[in-house]
């Protein structure tokens, strides 16, 4: 009998950057972000924003600080705040 692997633990990383584009249909924000220590180098890429309340906060050109949540092969952005 095969054992089912345990569910992947969530890892969280702080992110800062600027929202360049919003894809309403897919709930993806293209963010030009700074280095995410321990996760990825600075770049511009799309991030899923699955929570409706978080999505509602976003607008193009907005500078943000937030959290990237990684779980297994999935990752998304949450806890979005406008950077001052």
N, C-alpha and C positions, 0 to 999 in steps of 0.2 A: 504494500500500500504506500502510495506517495504521500509525503507530508506536504501540507500547504505552507508555503513560506509565510512568516509573520508579515503583517502589513508594514509598509515602509514608514519610518518615522519622519515627521515634518522637520525641516530645517528652515530657519528664518535668517534673512540677511537684510540689513538696511540698504535702501537705494535712494539716490538723489538724481534728479534729471529734469528734462523738459519734455512735455507732451507735444509731439510734432503733428500727429494725425490720429483721428479716432475712426475706427471701423464699427459703426453702430450695429450692423447685421451680425458680425462675429464677436462683438464685445472685446475687441483687441485695440489696445492703445500702442502706437509706435512712440517709443520713448528713447530720446538721446540721453543715455545715462552715464554717470561717472563709474569708475572702478567699483565693483561690488566685491569687497574683500572676501576671499575664500570661495568665491563662486564664479565670477567672470570679469574680464577686462572691460574697460569703458568701450561702448559702441552704441549704435542705434539699432533697435530691434523691436519687434512686436511682443507685447505681453498680454496675456489673457486677464480680463478683469471680470470674474464670474459673479460677484455680488452686485445686485442692482443699486444698492445704496452707495457703494464705492464708485460704480460707473457714473452715477449722477453727479458726482463731485467734479468730474474731469471736464476740461475745455482745452482746445488747441492753444498752444503757446504758454500754458500754465507750467510753472516750475513747481516740482513736487518733492516731497520726501515721503517715503512709504516703506513697505516691507515686501520683499520677494519671499514667497513661501515655496519651498521645494519639497515634493513628496514623490519618491520614486523617480519616474521619468517625467513627471508633470511639474510645472511651476506656474505661478500666477502672482499678481500684485494685490496687496490688501493694505489696510490701515493708511490710506492715502490722506495726506495733508498738504495744503499749499505751503511751499517754502517761502520764508520771509527774506 
